[in-house]
Amino acid sequence: MSFITGSSQNTWHPAMTANTTIARYWLNWRFFLCTIWVLMSITIASILIWKNENFHKAERDNGENKQETEADLLDDETWRPCLKGIHPAWLLVFRVFAFFVLLALLIVFALVDGGSIFYYYTQWTFTLVTIYFGLGSFLSMRGCYLYHKRVSGDKVDNVEVDSEQGNCATPTSAPGESSNTSIEKRSSNSNEQVDRRQPAGKWAFFFQIVFQMNAGAVMLTDCVFWFVIVPFFAIKDYHLTALVISMHSMNAILLLGDTALNCMRFPWFRIAYFYIWTITYLLFQWLVHACVRLWWPYPFLDLSSPYAPLWYFSVGVMHIPCYGIFAFIIKLKHTLFSRWFPDSYQCPR
């Protein structure tokens, strides 16, 4: 059992440094300065979302007058693989596999350590990644159904269209109709069928936001764990377990695998949702500690330290390179795949 639980459960718990339930703990310059950092982050994130997202704009422009922006998401981008030669079912299989692997790890971790695991940012993020693959599996199932209908040959005005290949069967001309008129109608119907990609709905839009929150949060948790916490454990002679290692590696491995296969966009402004995710966790910790005297899950969150404002500011700044690492990975994917598969790569850039 030590292979799973490690040397001691209490090793995870830092010592309590101060009583967090008294007013003196909160009414000081340290908390005031940290609150300023949080409010600034929320304000900037809200401005980024308001200025760049399209859900607040009136739907008065449609058809040819509506221009696609970097933030726009088409419905099939949530389930379509990045290469034309890959069937959407492969992405579905990967997402279902990833969902059950992550769900099993989450259940085992909860059985071993109890509900207290959700006191940590890592488990919050791990749960969000699991939700991502669960929702992604549902969207991929729907996408495979739509893909099957598409390739099996939808009929529009007696014209069979394969929207993936762009091939059309020649229709029979009506009596008195010239061959040119028939060709023009066939071309018009074909274009209508091929170009009828629909904008994303609410669930697809939510799915994209979760993807981009996960991208930054996974990089943040894994980088902090492997480059900060693990060296600290080595000094304290704490032995990492297979479960802990899996918790801090499988999330990144599976998310990167999905990123290599999917067709999702990755605009920079959605780092705002990553900040909101972290701030939500922080506010949860503040609320809990204001009501209950408890140890902090991460020492740098402790407001009794005179360096607390510096730690809070540093963690906030760390969000930018963590999100940037994932943005660089996607940029590298675009560059390499478009070079290796110029005729098959279909991701929006």
Secondary structure by P-SEA (a helix, b strand, c coil): ccccccccccccccccccccccccccccaaaaaaaaaaaaaaaaaaaaaaaccccccccccccccccccccccccccccccccccccaaaaaaaaaaaaaaaaaaaaaaaaaccccccccaaaaaaaaaaaaaaaaaaaaaaaaaaaaaaaacccccccccccccccccbbbbcccccaaaaaaaaaaaaaaaaaccccccaaaaaaaaaaaaaaaaaaaaaaaaaccaaaaaaaacccccaaaaaaacaaaaaaaaaaaccbbbbbcccaaaaaaaaaaaaaaaaaaaaccccccccccccccccaaaaaaaaaaaaaaaaaaaaaaaaaaaaaaaaaaccccccccc
